[in-house]
Amino acid sequence: MVGMKSKSGHPGDHKSEEQRSGGRSESCSFCQKPTVVRLREPNRSLCAEHFIQDCEERVKRAVEAEGMIAPGDRIAVGLSGGKDSTALLMILEKIFSSTDIELVAITIDEGISGYREETMAAAVELTRRLAIPQQIVSFCELFGRDLDSLLFRREKEACTVCGVLRRRALLEGARRAGATKIATGHNLDDEAQSVLMNVLRGDLPRLLQDTSSGYPECFIPRIKPLIPLSEKEIVIFLMVQGVFVDLPECPYAHTALRGEVREMLADLEFHHPGTREKLIHARNMVRERISGNFVGESTRGGNLITHCRICGEVCSSEICAVCRVLGDVANIT
């Protein structure tokens, strides 16, 4: 399992929640360089070099332990230009640069005025620096309208609408790139938040759904290599390498349930360390015991493998989520 203590004593062999050193003159537990991070479990201090190595090795072990990537895979990396996707592309490039694994960045242009321009520029610059091919897929191209116009009079549904359309756009970009897997930048915090959100919504099928397997050939399995790392660890990972992803927040973010759940989980994690890992572990245990009895069903009913009667895309109901969203927009506007 990711993060279990190893007898080797290497800093990459330990799962932990980071704490900043607070300016104290500590030395790295593995060399004499200054500490940038203190690990809570076990209680160790790491310099920048050993912390970078620790993050890379935890991701590598997760990929190997869960069989996320196979020889010859072509990985479509969802690259928004934000901190998580930036760290994901950097780590995967480092891990697989000397292998037969190919990486291609897929960047989605939702068309959010005053916000997306900066993040798009950051994504383009990163792929140029790493010499990784990039495909840009826009909402206007796929759906005929940008997100700003799609959200007319329904701003409170921004994250739901955007999420549905982004997933389709990412899938389309991955297909165009000939990808065999899609890697997204979900971190430990994101995954724990998603578990709790699905519980709060009472959406058992979505809670148990495993997007890494069990899909028909026209779908591309999704993997989440960054789950071993917390949001704070990712920020520090980038900062110690001189990568500052200080970009504006999405203007629609304040409307999301996720923001409330994020605050709730942060408070729980502070008072009860390990809460995030326990949530994810509990979800995984339930998945194993259910053995697919509910996985693939939606809260609206229906089977996993069917085709949308409007667009023909594989989905779990008569009309896919994308066509429902676009249909609702047409009715409003």
N, C-alpha and C positions, 0 to 999 in steps of 0.2 A: 504494500500500500504506500502511496505517496507520503513522504514525510516521516516515516518511521525511523527511529534511531538506528544507526549502523555502527558496527564495531570498528569501522575504519577510522572514526574520529574526524573525518573531513567535514568542514562546515557545510558542504552541500548535502550531507547525509542527515540533516535534522530539519524537521518542520518547526516553524516558530513564528511568532508575531513580533514584529520589529518594534523597537523603541529608539528614538533618537538619543544620542549620548548626552544631550543637554549641555554640551560644551566642556564636560569634564575631560581631563587629560588621561584618557585610557589608551592602552595599546591593544591592537588586534590580538585575539587569542592564538593566532597562527603565525604572526610575524610581529615586528616592532613598529609597524606603521600606525598612524593615528586611527582611532575608531570613528566610523561614521554611523554605525548601527549597533545597537545592543539587542540580542535575541533573548526573548523571554523564556523560551523553552527549547533547549537548555539555556542556562544563563551564560551566554558567550558574547564577545564583542568582535566585530568584523571591520576591517579596513575596506576601502572602496573596492580594491581588487578582489578580495575574498568574498565580498558581498555580491559583486557581479557574478563571480563564479558560482556562488551558492544558488542564486536565482536561475542561472542557466542550467545547472545540474538538476535542480528540482523539476524544472519543466521537462528536461530530457528524460528523467526517470518516469515522470507521469506519462509521457508519450510512449515510452517503451513498455511500461507495466500494463497500460490499457490498450496496447496495440493500435494506437491512433493512426500511425503512419507505417506503410509497408514499402519495401524496395520498389523503386520505379514510380511512386506516386507523384502526381502533379498537384500541388496544393494551392488552391485559391485562397489567399489571405485577405479577409475583409479589412481594408485600410481606410479608416475615416480621416486620419491625420491627428486624432486625439492620442492621449497618453497610452491607453491600453493597446490599441492596434499598432502604435509605433513600437512599443516594447515587444509585442508579439512578433512583428516582422524582423526586428533586430535579432531576437533570440533564435528564431527559426533559421535565419540566414547564417548565424554563427554555428548552430548545431549541424546544419545539413549542407554547408558550403562545399564540402569535399565528398559528397555522396551523389547518388543518382537521383535524389529527390529534387524536383524542380519547384520553384516558387513563382507565383504570379500574383500581383496585388490587384484587388478589385475595389475600386472606389466608387461609391454611390453619390451622385449629385442630386440631392432631394429638391434643391431650389429654395433654400431658406435665405431670404434677402438679408444682407448685413451680417451673416454668420458663416455661411458655407464657403464663401470666397477664401477666407483665411485658412480654414482647415483643409480645403482642397489644395491650396498652395503648399501647405506643409506636407501633405501626402505626396504630391508630385516631387518635391525636393528630396524627400526620404528615398523614394524609389530611384531617383537619379543617383543619389549618393551611394546606395547599395547595389546599383546596377541590376535592379530587378524589374522585369517588364510589368507594365501597369495597364489595366483597362478601366475606363471610366464609363459608367452607365448612368444615365440621367432619368429622372421621373418623367420629364417632358418627352423624352424619346420613347419610353415604354408605355406610359399611361396618358400621354397627351397634355398633361398639366403638371405644374410644379406643386410642391407641398403647400406653399402659401395659398394658392388658389383652391387647392383641394380642401383646405381647412376652413373655408369661408363659412362662418356661423356655426362652426363645430370645433372651436379651439380646445375645448375641454377633452376632446377625443384625440388630441394631437399625437400622443405617443402610441396609441393603439393603431391609428391609421398609418402613421409613419412606419411602425414596426412591421405591419402586414406587407406594405409595399416594398420596404427595404429588403425583407426576406426574399420576395419574388425577384427583385432587381439583382440581388447578390447571386441567387440561383442562376439567373439568366447570364450574368457576367461569367460565372464559373463554367457554364456550358460552353459559352463562346471561347473560353480559354482552354477547353478540353481538360478541365480539372477532374481529378478523381476524388478529392476531398475538399471541403470548405473549412477553413480555420477561422474562428472568431475570437475576439479579444476579451471574452468574459473572464473576469477574475474571481477570486474567492468571495469578495463582497457581493458582486453581481449575482453569482450562483445562489448564495444564501438568501439574498433578497428575492430572487425568483421563486425559490421554494416557499418562502413565507407568503409571498403575494398570491401564489396559487392556492395555498391553504386558506388564506383570507377570502379568496373568491369562491372557494369550494369547488375548484376545478381539478378533480382527481385525475382525469385522463391527461390533462396537460402536465400535472405534477409528475406523472409516471412516464410520460413520453420520453423515449430515448432516440435522439436524432442522429446517433452515431451508427445505427444499424437498423435492419428490418424494413428498409424502404425499397420500393420498386426501382428498377434500373434507371428510370428517367429522373429520379431524385439523386442528389449527390450527398453522401453522408457528411455530417458536420462534426467537427471536433473542437474542443476547448482546451488547448494546451496550457493556458495561463491560470487555470483554477488553483494550482498550488500557491499562487502569489496573491497577497492582499493588495488592495488599492494603494495603501501607503508604501508598501514595498516597491511597487511599480514606479511610483513617483520618485523614490530615492534611487532606484536602479537607473532611471534616466538622468537625474540630476548629477549623480557622481560621474556620469560620462559626458557631462556638458550639454545634454539634450534637454532643453527647456520647452515643454509643451504647455505654454501659458496662453491658451486660446479662449475666446469668449464662450460662455455657456449657451446652449441652444435656447432661444427665446421661448420655446414651448415647454421647457423642462419643468417649470413650476406647476404645471397642470397635472403632473403624473402622480399616481399612487406610490410609485417607487421612491419618490423623495421622502414621503412620510415613513415608509418602511426602512429606508436607509438610516434615518435618524433613530428609529426604534432599535434597529440592530446594532448600531454603533454604541448606544447606551448599554444594551445587554452585553455586548462584547467587552466593554470597559469594566463592568461589574462582574461579569462571568466569562473570563477568557476561554476561548474554545467553542463559543456558542455557534459561530458560523460553520465550523467543521462538523459539529454535531448535527446541525440541521441537514447538511448535505449527506452525511453518513446515514441518518435516519431515512431520508428519501431513497437513497440507494438500497438500503435493506428492504424497504417496502417494495421497491421495484423487483428485487430478486424473488421475494415471496409471492408477489402477485403473478409473476411469470407471464406477463402479457395479457392477462384476462381483460384488462381495461385499456391497455396501451393501444393507441391507434384509433380509439373512439373519441369523438368530440362531445362536448357537453350538449350539442344539438342532436346527437345520435348519428348513425350512419357507419359505414365500414371504412377502413383505411384506404383501400385501393378502389377508387372509382374516378370518374372524370367529370369535371365541371361542365355543365351543359351549355355554358356560355363561351368559355375560352378553351375548353378541352384539356386544361391542366389537371394533373392527378391531384386529388384532394380527398377529404373525408366526408363530404356531403354533396348534395345535388349542385350547389353553387359554391365555388371556392371563396375564401376570405377576401381575396383581391377583388373579385367581381362584386361581392356584397358591398365592400367599401366604395367602389366606384359607382355602383348602382345607387347607394345611399346619397352620394355626392350629387349625382344627376338629379335625384328627386328634390334635393334641397335647393340646388341652383337652377 
